[in-house]
Amino acid sequence: MQALRALPLAALILVAPAARACDVALMLAIDVSGSIDPGEYRIQMDGTANALSDPEVAEALSAAQARIA
């Protein structure tokens, strides 16, 4: 019975990939709740587009060695 309890933990240990560092940690969040009107939604979309098209961000995302999380 103890072996059965240990099985999920063993499976997790064997299957879990090794943790690796990333070069870019990027989080995108958009509020799509009912409290957002079309103008506020447009501001969010424009801000996201501007951020992603910023030369420094674009360079970080397109760098060959970049690992993105």
C-alpha positions as CSV (number, residue, x, y, z in Angstrom):
1,M,0.0,0.0,0.0
2,Q,2.9,2.4,0.7
3,A,4.3,1.7,-2.7
4,L,1.0,2.8,-4.2
5,R,1.1,6.1,-2.3
6,A,4.7,6.7,-3.5
7,L,3.9,6.0,-7.1
8,P,2.5,9.5,-8.0
9,L,5.5,11.2,-6.4
10,A,7.9,8.9,-8.3
11,A,6.2,9.5,-11.5
12,L,6.4,13.3,-11.0
13,I,10.1,13.1,-10.2
14,L,10.8,10.9,-13.3
15,V,8.7,12.9,-15.7
16,A,9.3,16.5,-14.6
17,P,11.8,18.3,-16.9
18,A,14.8,19.9,-15.4
19,A,14.4,23.6,-14.5
20,R,16.2,25.9,-16.9
21,A,16.8,29.6,-16.8
22,C,15.1,31.8,-19.4
23,D,16.4,34.9,-21.1
24,V,13.1,36.7,-21.2
25,A,10.2,36.3,-18.8
26,L,7.2,37.9,-20.5
27,M,3.7,38.2,-19.1
28,L,0.8,39.5,-21.0
29,A,-2.5,40.3,-19.3
30,I,-5.6,41.7,-20.9
31,D,-8.7,42.6,-18.9
32,V,-11.7,41.3,-20.9
33,S,-14.2,41.6,-18.0
34,G,-17.5,43.4,-18.5
35,S,-16.2,46.5,-16.8
36,I,-14.0,47.3,-19.8
37,D,-15.6,49.5,-22.5
38,P,-14.4,49.5,-26.1
39,G,-12.1,52.5,-25.6
40,E,-10.4,50.9,-22.6
41,Y,-10.0,47.7,-24.5
42,R,-8.4,49.6,-27.4
43,I,-6.0,51.2,-25.0
44,Q,-4.9,47.8,-23.8
45,M,-4.5,46.4,-27.3
46,D,-2.5,49.5,-28.4
47,G,-0.3,49.3,-25.3
48,T,0.4,45.6,-25.9
49,A,1.2,46.2,-29.6
50,N,3.5,49.1,-28.7
51,A,5.3,47.1,-26.1
52,L,5.9,44.1,-28.5
53,S,7.0,46.4,-31.3
54,D,9.5,48.3,-29.1
55,P,13.0,47.6,-30.6
56,E,14.5,46.4,-27.3
57,V,11.6,44.0,-26.7
58,A,11.7,42.8,-30.3
59,E,15.4,42.2,-30.1
60,A,15.1,40.2,-26.9
61,L,12.3,38.1,-28.4
62,S,14.0,37.4,-31.7
63,A,17.5,36.7,-30.3
64,A,18.6,33.3,-31.4
65,Q,19.6,32.2,-28.0
66,A,16.6,33.6,-26.2
67,R,14.6,31.2,-24.1
68,I,11.2,32.8,-23.4
69,A,9.0,31.9,-20.5
